[in-house]
Amino acid sequence: MNMLAQSVNLSVTLKEAFAFSDSHETLWLLEKATGLTVTQLRLADENAVLTSEAKNLFAHMIEQRRKHIPLQYILGSWEFMGLPMECCPGVLIPRGDTEILATEAIRFLKNCPDNPIALDLCTGSGCVGVSLAHFCPKARITTVDINETTFALAKKNAAMNGVVDRISFVQSDLFENISSRFHCITANPPYIPTGEIAGLSEEVRQEPVLALDGGPDGLDFYRAIISNCKNYLHPDGVIFFEIGDTQGETVARMLQDCGFKDVVIIKDLESRDRVVRGRIEG
């Protein structure tokens, strides 16, 4: 098998490699180090010896994990909505929680008239915008982020998934450089209260503070978006927010106070509040 050597001069076998890390991560790291698939690794002889190249790469990745570098940054990619997404330091890691946001927006866009247009705020890696474009081929997507660095990664992810021609990338502080109206807006803004940042896990603190810090109460971005978004939605347009699991009722009330109708809190797979949706009347 490629990247596995039978030389007895090398000291790390597959069995020994599994002792380096928690088992749920080891297969991913070995997959990266050896170039073998998870299935191939599971079927391999546990006494097979890693090549020098694979052994060194695996050891380097284990050392990174010991320094609390996120697994996704080490692997360089992660799956979101079944799609491959590149990951790199300086950009928020795509998470399963955000798939709830993407799924709800996709469901809405598929029921829209032909050629709907959507705006994805705080796009980061582009995982939401790319997913909307992939699963809603008639839709046009505009992605917005204030950080120019994220666009290189978002464009890579769009190109890798074959949707770069249906996504516009706009560097903007929320709506600052936006002039169109949209059938729906999605947003996964920073929502962690400033005072809680220092108490996050060492891994999460490796991610950009700009993508985490939502102000003193975690709601600064919701206020800014809700106070302006009516000017950027078509009649009967819908906004979808990802939220922290204690913020559902507050964000829902903010939308209602701003005149939104049909406001709904949507739970994730663990029954925690995760998305708030609201419609602006036509």
N, C-alpha and C positions, 0 to 999 in steps of 0.2 A: 504494500500500500504506500502511496506517495507520502513523503514526510515522516514515515516511520522506518527506522533503520534496525537491522538485525545485529549490528556491531555490538559486541559485549564490552567495548571500550567506553560506551556512553552509559551514564549512571541513572538516568531518569526513565523509568518505564511508565506506561499508562497507569498502572496500579499505584505507583509512587506519586504520580502527578495529581491523582485525585486526593491525596492527603494534604495538598497545599492549600486548598480552598474549600469553602462550603460547596456541597455537591451540586446545588442548584445553579451555581455559576461556573463550575469547573468545565462542564461540557461546552459552554459558550467560549470560554477562554481557550480550551484545547482545539475547538473548531477553528478559531482564529489563528492559533499557532501552527496547526498542522495542515490546514487546508482541507481537512476531511469533513464530511457532513456528520451531524450528530448520529445518524443511523450507522454510518461506517465506524464511528468511534465505539458505539455500543456493541458492535459485532466484532471489533478487533480483539486480538489476544491481549489480555491485560498485562502480559509480560513483554509485549512488543516494546522496543526501545525507541524513544524519540531521537530524531536526527539532532545534530548539534544546533542547527539553525532553529528548529522548532523548540528545543529545550531552552535555548537562550531567550527566545521571544516569550515563551510561557513564563519563565522566571521573571522577566522584566514586567510582564503584566501583573503577576502576583504581587510584586513589589509595589506597583502603582495602586493596587487594591488595598494593600496594607497602609498606604498613605491616604486612603479614603477618596481616591479618584473615582468618580462614578463609573460603573461598569460600562455604561453606554458610551462614555467618552473614550474608554480604552478600546472597545470594540470598533468604534467609529461609525456605528450604524445601529438602528433599532427599528422594530416594526411598529407601524401605526396604522390602524384600520386595515391590516393585512398588507400594507405597502411598505417597501423599504425606505427608510429615511436616514440620511447621513446625520451624524451628531458630532459636534466639536465643542471644545471649551469656549465660553463666551456667549453661548446660545442655550436657551432653556431646553431641557431634554423633553422629547415627546413622552406623554404619560397616558396610561390607560384611562384615567379619569377624563381626559380631554376627548376621548373617543365618544363619550356621551354627547358632548357639544357637537362634534362633527356629525354624528348619527342623526340628531334632531334636525340640524340644518339641511342635511341631505334629504331627509324625508320631506321637509317643507319645499325644497327646490324642485324635487321630482313632481310635486303637485302644482307647481307654478305654470303659468302660460309659457309658450315657447320662448326660448332665449332669455331666461331670467339672468339677472346680474346680482352678484353678491359682493359684499365688502368684508374682508377679514382683518380686524384691527389687532395690533400687538402680535403680528404673525410669527415672529421668532423663526423657527426652523421651516416655517411654511407648511407644517403638517396638516393643519386644518384646511387651508386654502387648496393645497394639492389634493387632499381627499375630496373636497367639494368638486373640483374640476374632474377628477378621475371618475367619480360615481355619478356625476351629473354632466354628461358630455355636451348638453345643449347650453350649459350655463357659462357665463363669463365671470371671472373672479378678479377682484382687485385686492391685493394684499398690502398692508400698511405696517410699517415699523419705523420708529425714530432712529434705530441703530443701523447704520449703513452696513456694518459687518454682517448682520444677519441675512442681508439680501443675497450675498454670494452663496450662502448655504441654502437658502430658500430656492434660489434659481437652480442650483444643482439638484435639489430634490424634485423640483418640477420637471427638469429635463430627464432625470432618471426614470420618472414615472410617465413620461410622454405627454405632459400637459402644459409645457412651458409656453406654447403658443396661445393658450387660453387664459393666461394669468398675467395681469399687469402688476408691476412692483413699484410702489410709491413710497419714497422716504418722507415721512410726515409725522408731526406730533399730533397724533389722533387725526382729527378732521382738517388740520391746517391747510394741507395741499390737496384736499378733495373737493370736487365741485359737483359731482353727479349724484343722482338718487338711485337707490338700490331696492331690490325686492326683499333682501334680508341682509342683516349685519350680524357677524359673529365676533365675539371678543373673549379672549382668555387673558385678561389684564393682570398685572401684579395685584395680589390681594392679601398678602401677609402683612399684618401690622408691623410697623417699624420696630417696636420694642420686642417683637418675638423673633426677629431675624437671628440675633446672637444665640438663641436657644435651639435653633434648628440643628439637625444632624450635621456632622462634619461633611458628609457627602453633599447634602443639599446646599451647604454654604460654598461649595465649589462652583455652583451655578451663578450666573450674573445677578448681582443685587438689583440691578435695574429691572430685571424681569420678575423679581420677587416682592419688592417693597411697595406696598400699597398705601403708604402714609400712616399716620398715627393710629387710625382704626381699621386700616386695610381697605377703605372704601373710596379713596380719592379718585381712582380712575372710573369707578362706576358713576360717581357724581358728574365728572367731566363728560363722560360719554352720554349719559342719559339726558343731561341738560342741552345737548346739541344734536342728538341723533335724529330727532324728528325732522330736521331740515335735510336729512340725507336718505330718508326712506320714502318710497312710493306709498300712495294710499294703500292701506291694509298691509303694509310692509311689517316685517317681524324682526325683532332683535333677540339674539340668543347670547347669554352670558354664561361662562363657567364661573363658579363661585367657590369660596371656601365652605366647608360643610356646616358652618354655623351662621352663614350670611344669607341664607335663602329668604327668610321672611323680611329682612331689612331691605335687600335689593328688590324684592317683589313690591314692597311698599313704596320704594323710590320710583319705580316704574308707574305704579298706580297714581301716585301723587303728580306725576308728569303727564297724566292723561292716557296712559296705555291701557288697553283692554285685554281681556282673555289672558291675564297674567297667570302663569303656571310655574310651579317649582317641580323639577324633574329629579328623581333620585338615581343614584348610581347602583351598581350591582350589589353593594353592601347596604343598601337602603339609606344612604346618606344624601342630603341635599347636594346637588352637583351642578345643575343648570337652571337658570331662570329664563323664561320666554315671555315676551310681551308683544302685542300687536297695536300698531297705530291705526286709528280709524280712518277710513277713506272719506 
